[in-house]
Each structure stands twice: as C-alpha cells, then as structure tokens.
C-alpha cells in the first residue's frame, strides 16, 4: 500500500504537469493572436498574410514567380500600376509554393482571366534547399497544404516540422522574437533562396534517428518525377479546370550562365513543358531566353536595380507579342 507521502508527491507532480501543459497552451493561444499581427520575416510571410487577411485586390491577371519574377513584376507595375496582381515572391518556395499561393488567392477572389508565371525551375526541385524551412515549411501550414506535400514528399520528419510551425506560433515566429529578445533562440537564415534554387544541391550533414533512416531509404528508392514536376501538374490541372489562360516566361539569364546544350537546365525544362501542350491547351510558353551581360546582375541571378527598367521593357514587349497588350483593361 502506498504511503501518504508517495500519494502526495504523485498528486503534486501530476498537478504540476497539468498546470505546465495549460500554461504552455495559454501562452501559445495568446501568441497565436498577438504575434502574426506584428511579425513578418520576409516577402513570403507578408504575401501570405495579405492573402489571408483579404488585403490583395482582385484583377484579371495574376503574376506568380520567384524573386527574379518579383523584380520584373514590380518594375512593370512601376510603369503601369494595376497591370496585374503581383504574387511573385521567392524561389525557396519552389513550384509547390506557387501552387498554394494561387489556391489561397482563389479562396478569396474570382478566377482571373490569365496567369503569368516566371521562375527558374518549374519542374526540378525536391524542397530540400537551404532555404526550404524558412520560406516553405514555416509559411505553408494549412492542413490541406500539409496533407498535399506530405503525400508528395513522403518524409515524416519534413511534415512534422510544418505541423510544429502550425501548432506553435512561438516556434514559427522565433526569428522575430530573437530580434526582440537577444539570445532567446538562434534565428533561421532569411536570405534569398534563388541561388540555392539555381545552384547544385548542397550536401546536408547526416542526421540521426529512425525517421531520418526511413527518409534516406525512401529517397534512395524513390521513383517517378520530382516534387516540383508533381506540383506543376497540379498547378496545370487547377488552372485548366478554371478555364484560365496561363503564360510561362523564361527569366533573364547572364550571358555566361548557359553551358552545354541550348540554354542548359532551363531550356530542358521548357522543352519538357512544351511537350505537354495537348495536356494543357491554355498554356503558352515564351521560350526565347533573354540574356544580358554578366555585370547587369548583382549576384549572378538578380538584376541590378539600375538595369531593371530596360529588362522590364523587354518583358513588356514579350507580353505584347503574346497578344497581351490589353493587360490594363
């Protein structure tokens, strides 16, 4: 028979555990209400928040893409405000992120007449880049988004990170909290994801645990297309089902960046997309690459600000050549 001291101790410990759980739940609930209103770590955060809070207007044309697409789209809008809804953000979200951005837009707006897409790697990418956690896993945490990417990626540890971000605002906003409370937590990198998206995949240090062993085995034995291609088809089916015209524009390239076969890895992806013309009859591909001197690019990927107007004019001409001179209407 347990003595009174043992019973008393167990009750104290049980009560402490309950109160600890309740305290954590209360803190997280309060954080859920307070933190999002004031914190945004980067352009993807701001865009998703604007979409969720109805701060994005409706328009006949929507522009999706990575940060180079964002540069071009902003330059076009500076000359013609209201030309389209700018939803280009960062290459770190890859094609799955573009798909989810469009879904969030369609949740609160009527289907546009057309969608313009400009990004480097529409068909290649496994959401394994250096910036994937910061730009994708931290932001795309709706249950349907988690379910879709979990099925496509089939890596439990990847999905658990997204669920943690969804359930814990303190975890999700720890970068901003670090700025307010020094030494609280080490912040995530918030740099651009474009160079990671266009460069060869970096080697990631080995992790331990059963989940990583299973994940490594799945990756080694995985068959079929890359996740980017899976989501390109989802994007295509979504657009075609809504009877929306969509246009893919190849991003500008430095003259020295293309080696080997015509237009390198980007050209291969464009040719593959062109083979699906019968599957996606509303897709129009502008396959002529625009190449510019290397010194027009600040980092080999992004354009220098003073060169943007000239490049944007070239893309305005491209859109006009595709019969989109009436975009302002």
N, C-alpha and C positions, 0 to 999 in steps of 0.2 A: 504494500500500500504506500502511495506517495505521501511524503510528509508535507506539512503546511508550507514550509519554505520553498520546496520544489514547485508546489502548485502556484504559490505567489509569484515565483520567478517566471514561470511559464506564462502566467497571465500578463505580467509586466512586459515580457518580450513580445507576446502576441499583440498587446495593445500598441507597443512602440512601432511594430511593423505596420499595423493598420494605419496609425497616425502618420507614419512616414509616407506610405502609399497615398493617403489622402492629401498630404501636403504637396507631394510631387504633382498629383493630379490637379490640385488647385493652382499651383504655380504655372503649369503648362496651359491650363484653361485661360488664365489671365494673360499669359504670354501670347496665346492664340489671338486674343482680342486686341492686345496693345502693340505687339511688335510689328506686324505687317504694315500698319499704317505709316510707320516712320522709317522702315528699313528697306533698302533696295541695294543689292550688292553690285549689280551690273545691268546692262541693257536688256538681258533676257528677263530678269526679275521685273524690271519696270514695264516691259511689254506685256508680260503675263498678268501683272496686276491691273494694268489699264484694261485689258480684255475682260478680266473677271469683274471689275467694278464698272463696266459699261462706259469707259472713257474713250473708246475707239469708235469713230463715226463709221457709218455705212457708206459704201461707194460702189461704183460699177466695176472698179478694178482694184485688186489686191496684189501687193508686191511681197513675195516671200524670198528668203535667201539668207546667206551668211553675212559676215561683216563687210566683205567687199561689195556684196549686193546692197548692203545698208549704205555704204559710202555713195554708190552710184544713185540709189533711190533718193537719198537726201539731197544730192546735188541736182537731180531732176526736179525735185519739189521746190528747191530754192528759186527756180525759174518759173515754175508753174504750180503754185500752191493748189492743193485739192486734186492734183492729177490722178492720184491713187491713194489707197490706204497703205502706209509703209509698215510692213510687218517683218522685214528682214532684220536679223539680229546678229547671230554668231555661228560660226561653223562648228563649234563644240557640241551643238545640239543635233547635228547631222540630219539625215532625212527623217528619222522618227520624230524629231522635234518639229520639223516643218509640217509634218502631218498633224501633230497635235495642236500646233498653233492655228492651222486652218480649221480644225474641228472646234476649237474654242471660239474662233471668230464666227463660225456658222451657228454656234449655240445662241448667239445674241443678235444675229444680223441675217437679212435675206441673202440668198446666194448671189454673189457678184456675177457679172457677165463674163469676166475674164480674170485669169490669174497669171501673173508674171513670176517666174522663178529664176533666180540667178544664184548658183552655188557651185563650188569646185567639184565635189564628189557626190553626186546624186545616187550612185549605185554601189559605191565602195565605202565600207566603214562598219565596224562592229561595236561601236560605243565602248571603245577600250582606250581612248586617248587620255592624255594627261589632264585635260580639262573636262572630261565627261561628268565627273561627280559634281563639279561646281556649276556647270551650265545645264546639264540634263537631269541628273538624279535629284538634285536639290529642288528643281522647279516643277518638273512634270510629275506631280504626285497625286493626281486624281486617280480614283480607283480604276476607272476604265483604262487610263494610261498605264498604270502599274500592271494591270492584268494583261494588256496587249504586249507590252515589252517583256514581261515575264515569260509569256508563251513563246515569243520570238527568240529571246536570248537564252532561256532555259539555264539560268545560273542563279541559284537561290541566294547566294551572298549579294549579288547585284540587286536583286529585288528587295532584300531585307534592308539594304541601305536606304532605298527610296521610301520604304514603309517607315523607317526610323525618322526620316525627314518629315514625312507627313504627320506622324503622331507627336513629334516633339518640336514645337516652334523654337525652343531654346537651342536645340541641335541645328535646326535649319538656319537660324539667324546668328550662329555663333561668330561668324566673321564680323558682323556689325557690333555684336556685344564685346568682342575683343577690342574694337576701337574705343568703345566707351569704358571698358574695364580692363586695363592693361594686365597681361599675364594670366587672363582667365583661361583662354584656350588658344592653341596655335591656329591661326586663320588658314583657310584654304587659299590657294592661289586664285587670283581673279583676273589673270592676264588674258590676252586674246587666244582663242582656240584655233585660229586659222592656220598658223604654222604647224601645229600638231596635226591638223586635218590634212595638210598637203604634203607633209614630210613622211618618211618611212616610219612605221610604228616603233616606238621606243621599247626597249626591254624593261619589263617591270620586275622588281625584285620578288622573289618567291615568298608566298605567304604559307602559313601552316594551318592545319585543321582539316577536318573531314570535308567541309564544304568546298575548300579550295582543291582538294584532291579530286573530288567528284567533278568540279568545274573544269579542271585541267583535262580530265579524261573525256568529258563531253566535248570540249574544244578540239581535242585531238581527233575524235571520231565524228565530228560534226560534218554533215553533208548538206549540199544544197547552196543556195545563194547567200550572200552576206546579208546582214540585217538591214543595211541601207537599201539594198535591192528589194527585200521583202516589203519595206515600208514605202518604197517608190511605187510598187504595185498597189498598195493600199491607198496611197495618195491618188494614183491614177483612177482607181475604181470609184473613189469618193467623188472626184471631180467629174468623171464621165456620168455618174449617176445623177448629178445635179445639172447636167447639160451645160457645163461651164467650159468656155474656151480657155486653154492654157498654153502658155508660151515659155519655152526654156531658152534663156540667153546664156551663152558661154561667158564666163567672167574674163576680164582683161588679163593678159599674161606678159611677163617680162620677156624680151626677145631671147634671152639666154636660157630660159627655163625649159624649153622644149628640146628634147633629145630623142634620137632613135626614130621610131615610127612617127608618122604625121601627127603632130600635136600631142604626142605622148599619152599618158594615162587619161587625160581629159578627153582626148579625141576618141579613145576606145570606148569610153562611156557614152559619148554622144552617138557613136555609130550603133552601139547596142540599143540605145533608146529609139533610134530611127527604125530599127528592125521591128519594133512593136507598134508601128503606125496603124496596122489593122486592128490591134487591140485597143488603142487609144486614138480614135479618129479625130478627137478635138485637140490633140497635142500638136503644136507647131514648134519646130526646133530651128533656131537660128544657129547654124553650125559653123559659121565663119568666125574664127577666132580673131580678136583684136589684140595685136601685140604692140608693145610700146618699149621705148628704151629703158634699160635697167634703172637708170637714175630717176625715172618717173615714179619708182616705187620706194617707199621709205624702209621697207624690211624684206623686200623680195616678194611680197604678197599684197600689201595695202598700198594704195596710191598716195602720193604726196598731195597735200591739200591744194597747193597752187596748180597742180595738174588736173585736178578733178573736173573743172568746168569743160576743158577740151574733151576729156574722155566721156563725160556725161553727154556732150553734144553728139558724139559718135553713137552712143546708145539711143539717144532720141531719134537719130536718123534711122537706126535699125528698126525701132518700133514703128516709125512711119512707113518703112519699106514693107512691113508686115501688115499694112493696112490699118494701123492703129493711130493714125493722125487725129482721130476724133476722141482721144482719150479724155479730153477735158469736158466732153459732153456728158 
